[in-house]
Amino acid sequence: MSLETLEQDTLAQVNAAADEAALEAVRVAALGKKGTISEQMKGLGALSPDERKSFGAALNLIKDKVSDAIASRKAALADKALNERLARETVDVTLPARGELKGTIHPVSQVWEEIVQIFGDLGFAVAEGPHIEDDFHNFDALNMPPEHPARQEHDTFYFHEKPDGSRMVLRTHTSPVQIRTMLSQKPPIRIIAPGRTFRSDSDMTHTPMFNQVEALVIDESTHMGHLKWVLHEFCKAFFEVNDVKMRFRASHFPFTEPSMEVDIQCSWKDGQVKIGEGNSWLEILGSGMVHPNVIKAGGHDPAKVQGFAFGMGIDRVAMLKYGIPDLRAFFESDLRWLRHYGFKSLQVPTLAGGLS
C-alpha cells in the first residue's frame, strides 16, 4: 500500500467513525502497536539511509495528520454526544412539582418578597442598580466628603486603580440607586431599592455581603409626617401587629437633613423579642429628609422639590421577625438550618393571604 493510499484510507475511517468507541478502534488500527502506520514505522530499519530519511519524514507527516484528525473528530463527537444528552435530559420547569417538595425558601428571599409586597401596596416601585459603582454615585452625589470614614479602605472594597486614577467600588449601600433614579426620572418619585451591598466587616451581626432596602420619595409637598406614616404602616404590616409605637431620635447621615434613627417598641422574654408590646426599644433603621445637595446631584432643584429616604438591613429585620440569632448562618448553606428556618416553596407572601 502506498503512503498516499494509507493516508486517504485512514483519514476516511476517522471521518466515518460514528461514535467515540468506533473512533478509538480506528486509532488502534492505525497507530496502535500493530497498527498500519506503526508497522510501516517498524520497516524503516531495513531501508538505506537516504530512503529512511525521506520515507520516515513522509510517514511522520501522515502520523501527525491522522493524530490531528482523530483529536478533532473526538472533540466533535464529544460535543454531539453532550448536545444529545442535554436534549434528552431537559426538564420543563413550568410543570407542577411532583411528590414531596424538599426545598425551602431562604428567609432572606422570603423577607425580601414581604417588603416588596408591603411597599407595592403603598404605591412604591422597585428600582435596581449595579453592584459595582463609581465614586460619584456611591459617595460624591450622596454628600459624602473625601475624608468620610466610609470611604476608607478599612470599610470599603475598592478595585484596582484605573489609568485615570479613579477606582470602582463594590457599593456600600443601595443609595446609588436613588441617585440613578433621580437622574433618569422626573418627580413625583416613589421607589424602594432592595439589593446586595458590601462592606469590610464580619461578626454575629455583620457580614462582608448583606442585603439592604432603601426607599426614596421626591415630590413638591412631601414632609416628615409622610415619612413617619409610611414607616408606621410598614412596621405594622411587616411584624403583623395591630399597632406599634415608634421613637424617632435625632442622628446624622450625610445624605439626609434632618436625620433620624427609628426605634420600635418591643419586649424581651426568654431570649425572644416581641414587637408592639413591652417597655424596651429596638433600633431598626435610619431615615430623614433628603439633603438639598443630594437633590441637586440628582438633577433637581431643592427649592422646588423635596423628599424623604430611609434604609434598613433586610437580613437584620429577618433576624428580628423570625428569631434568628446569628447573621453569618444566612450564608453558610447549611441544609439543616435552611430546613428549620426556611419557608414552603409555594408559600408566596401576600398582604391578603398573610406574609409569614
C-alpha positions in Angstrom: 0.0 0.0 0.0 1.4 3.4 -1.0 1.7 6.1 1.6 -0.9 8.3 -0.2 -3.4 5.4 -0.1 -2.6 4.7 3.5 -3.3 8.3 4.4 -6.5 8.6 2.5 -7.9 5.4 3.8 -7.1 6.2 7.4 -8.5 9.7 7.3 -11.7 8.4 5.7 -12.1 5.9 8.5 -11.6 8.7 11.0 -14.3 10.8 9.4 -16.6 7.9 9.2 -16.4 7.0 12.9 -20.0 7.3 14.3 -19.0 7.5 18.0 -16.0 7.6 20.3 -15.8 3.8 20.5 -15.6 3.5 16.7 -13.0 6.3 16.6 -10.9 4.5 19.2 -11.0 1.4 17.1 -9.7 3.4 14.1 -6.9 4.9 16.3 -5.7 1.5 17.5 -5.9 0.0 13.9 -3.7 2.9 12.6 -1.5 4.0 15.5 -1.5 1.0 17.9 1.4 -1.3 18.4 0.3 -3.4 15.5 -1.4 -0.6 13.5 -0.8 0.0 9.8 1.2 3.2 10.4 3.1 1.6 13.3 4.0 -1.4 11.1 5.3 0.9 8.4 7.5 2.6 11.0 9.0 -0.7 12.0 10.2 -1.3 8.5 12.4 1.9 8.4 15.4 0.0 9.7 15.6 -2.1 6.5 15.9 0.9 4.3 19.0 2.7 3.1 19.9 5.9 4.9 18.6 8.1 2.1 15.4 6.1 1.7 14.9 6.0 5.5 15.2 9.8 5.7 12.6 10.6 3.0 10.3 7.7 3.8 10.4 8.4 7.6 9.6 12.1 7.1 6.6 11.3 4.9 5.4 8.6 7.4 5.7 11.0 10.3 3.7 13.6 8.4 1.0 11.1 7.9 1.1 10.1 11.5 0.7 13.8 12.6 -2.2 14.3 10.2 -4.0 11.2 11.4 -3.4 12.2 15.1 -4.8 15.7 14.5 -7.8 14.3 12.6 -8.6 11.9 15.4 -8.4 14.7 18.1 -10.6 16.9 16.0 -13.1 14.1 15.4 -13.1 13.2 19.1 -14.0 16.7 20.1 -16.8 16.9 17.5 -18.2 13.5 18.7 -18.0 14.6 22.4 -19.9 17.9 21.6 -22.5 15.9 19.6 -22.9 13.4 22.5 -23.3 16.2 25.0 -25.9 18.0 22.9 -27.9 14.8 22.5 -27.7 14.2 26.3 -28.8 17.7 27.1 -31.7 17.4 24.6 -32.7 14.1 26.2 -32.5 15.2 29.8 -34.3 18.6 29.6 -36.7 19.4 32.3 -39.8 21.5 31.9 -39.6 23.9 34.9 -43.2 25.1 34.2 -44.7 21.6 35.1 -46.2 21.3 38.5 -44.0 19.8 41.2 -44.4 16.0 41.7 -44.0 14.2 45.0 -42.8 15.8 48.2 -41.2 19.3 48.0 -38.0 19.1 50.0 -36.6 22.5 49.1 -37.3 25.6 51.2 -37.3 29.3 50.5 -34.4 31.1 52.3 -35.5 33.6 55.0 -33.9 36.5 53.2 -35.8 35.7 50.0 -39.0 35.4 51.9 -38.5 38.7 53.8 -37.3 40.4 50.5 -40.6 39.5 48.9 -42.6 40.5 52.0 -41.0 44.0 51.9 -41.8 44.3 48.2 -45.4 43.3 48.8 -45.9 45.9 51.5 -44.3 48.8 49.7 -46.0 47.8 46.5 -49.3 48.2 48.3 -48.2 51.7 49.4 -47.5 52.7 45.8 -43.7 52.2 45.6 -42.0 50.8 42.6 -38.9 48.6 42.7 -35.7 50.1 41.3 -32.3 48.3 40.8 -28.7 49.3 40.1 -25.3 47.8 39.5 -23.3 46.2 42.3 -20.0 47.9 41.1 -20.2 51.6 41.4 -18.1 54.7 40.9 -17.2 57.3 43.5 -19.8 59.8 42.2 -22.9 57.5 42.6 -21.7 55.8 45.8 -20.2 58.8 47.6 -20.0 62.2 46.0 -23.6 62.5 44.9 -24.7 61.4 48.4 -22.9 64.4 50.0 -20.1 62.3 51.5 -16.9 64.3 51.7 -13.5 62.8 50.7 -12.4 62.4 54.3 -15.6 60.5 55.4 -14.8 57.3 57.3 -17.0 55.2 55.0 -14.7 56.0 52.1 -11.6 54.5 53.8 -10.2 51.1 52.7 -10.9 49.5 56.1 -14.7 49.9 55.4 -15.0 49.7 51.6 -14.0 47.1 49.0 -12.1 49.0 46.2 -11.0 47.7 42.8 -7.6 48.3 41.3 -6.8 51.9 40.2 -7.6 52.8 36.6 -5.2 54.7 34.3 -7.0 58.0 35.1 -6.5 57.4 38.9 -10.2 56.5 39.6 -11.2 53.4 41.5 -14.5 51.5 41.3 -16.0 50.1 44.5 -18.4 47.4 45.5 -21.4 49.5 46.5 -21.6 50.0 50.3 -25.3 50.7 50.2 -28.2 50.8 47.8 -28.3 54.6 47.9 -26.6 54.9 44.5 -29.9 53.6 43.1 -31.6 56.7 44.4 -29.2 58.9 42.5 -29.6 56.9 39.3 -33.4 57.1 39.7 -33.4 60.9 40.2 -31.1 61.4 37.2 -33.4 59.3 35.0 -36.9 60.2 36.2 -38.8 63.4 36.9 -40.8 63.8 40.2 -43.0 62.5 41.6 -40.7 59.6 42.5 -41.6 56.8 44.9 -39.3 53.8 44.8 -37.6 51.2 47.0 -34.2 49.8 46.1 -33.6 46.3 47.6 -30.3 44.6 46.8 -26.9 43.3 47.9 -24.3 45.6 49.4 -20.7 45.1 50.5 -18.6 46.3 53.4 -15.4 45.1 55.1 -16.9 43.8 58.3 -17.8 40.4 59.8 -19.2 39.3 63.2 -22.5 37.9 64.6 -24.5 40.9 63.2 -22.3 41.9 60.2 -21.1 40.1 57.1 -19.0 41.3 54.2 -22.0 41.0 51.9 -25.5 41.8 53.2 -28.9 42.7 51.8 -30.4 46.2 52.2 -33.5 48.0 51.1 -33.8 51.8 50.8 -36.7 54.0 49.9 -36.9 57.4 48.2 -39.8 59.8 47.8 -39.4 63.0 45.9 -42.2 65.5 45.0 -43.2 69.0 45.7 -45.0 68.6 49.0 -43.7 65.5 50.9 -42.9 66.2 54.5 -41.7 64.3 57.6 -45.3 63.4 58.6 -45.5 61.3 55.4 -42.2 59.6 56.3 -43.5 58.7 59.8 -46.8 57.4 58.4 -45.1 55.2 55.8 -42.7 53.7 58.4 -45.6 53.1 60.9 -47.7 51.3 58.2 -44.7 49.2 57.1 -43.8 48.1 60.7 -47.4 47.1 61.4 -47.7 45.1 58.2 -44.2 43.5 58.4 -44.4 42.4 62.0 -48.1 41.6 61.6 -49.3 43.6 64.7 -52.3 45.9 65.1 -50.2 48.8 66.3 -46.6 49.6 67.2 -45.1 52.6 68.9 -42.1 54.2 67.3 -39.4 56.5 68.5 -37.6 58.9 66.3 -34.1 60.0 67.6 -32.1 62.8 66.1 -29.0 61.4 64.3 -26.7 62.4 61.4 -26.4 61.0 57.9 -24.6 62.9 55.1 -27.5 62.4 52.7 -30.4 63.5 54.9 -31.2 66.6 56.9 -32.7 66.3 59.4 -31.8 62.7 60.0 -33.4 60.2 62.5 -32.8 56.8 63.9 -36.0 54.9 64.2 -36.7 52.6 67.2 -39.8 50.4 67.7 -41.4 49.3 70.9 -40.6 45.7 72.0 -40.3 43.3 74.9 -37.7 40.6 75.7 -38.8 37.3 77.3 -36.9 34.1 77.4 -34.5 35.4 74.8 -37.3 36.2 72.3 -38.3 39.6 71.1 -41.9 40.6 70.7 -42.7 43.7 68.6 -45.5 46.1 69.6 -45.5 45.5 73.4 -43.3 46.0 76.4 -41.1 48.8 77.6 -37.9 48.2 75.6 -36.9 49.9 72.3 -35.1 48.3 69.3 -33.4 50.3 66.6 -34.4 49.1 63.1 -33.5 51.7 60.5 -32.2 55.2 59.7 -34.2 57.8 57.9 -34.6 61.5 57.2 -35.4 64.3 54.7 -33.3 64.1 51.6 -30.4 66.6 51.8 -30.6 69.5 49.3 -27.1 68.7 48.0 -28.3 65.1 47.1 -31.4 66.5 45.3 -29.0 68.8 43.3 -26.7 65.9 42.5 -29.8 64.0 41.3 -30.5 66.8 38.8 -33.4 68.5 40.6 -34.0 71.9 42.2 -34.2 71.6 46.0 -36.2 74.9 46.0 -39.0 73.2 44.0 -38.9 69.6 45.3 -38.2 67.8 48.5 -38.5 64.3 49.8 -37.6 61.6 52.4 -35.5 58.5 52.4 -34.8 55.6 54.7 -32.9 52.3 54.7 -32.7 49.1 56.6 -31.0 45.8 56.5 -33.1 43.0 55.1 -31.1 40.4 56.9 -31.4 42.3 60.2 -35.2 42.6 60.1 -35.4 38.9 59.1 -33.4 38.1 62.2 -35.8 40.1 64.3 -39.0 38.8 62.9 -38.1 35.1 62.8 -35.8 34.8 65.8 -32.5 34.0 64.0 -29.6 34.7 66.4 -26.5 34.8 64.0 -26.3 36.7 60.7 -23.4 34.5 59.5 -25.7 31.5 59.3 -27.6 33.1 56.4 -24.7 32.5 54.1 -23.4 29.1 55.2 -25.7 26.9 53.1 -26.4 24.5 56.0 -29.4 22.4 54.9 -30.4 21.7 58.5 -30.6 25.4 59.1 -32.5 26.0 55.9 -35.0 23.3 56.7 -35.5 24.8 60.2 -35.8 28.5 59.2 -36.9 28.1 55.5 -40.4 28.5 54.1 -42.5 26.3 51.9 -41.7 26.6 48.2 -45.2 27.6 47.3 -45.8 29.9 50.3 -45.8 33.2 48.4 -46.3 36.2 50.8 -49.2 38.4 50.1 -51.0 41.1 52.2 -54.3 39.4 51.6 -53.2 35.9 52.4 -50.6 36.7 55.0 -46.9 37.4 54.9 -45.3 34.8 57.1 
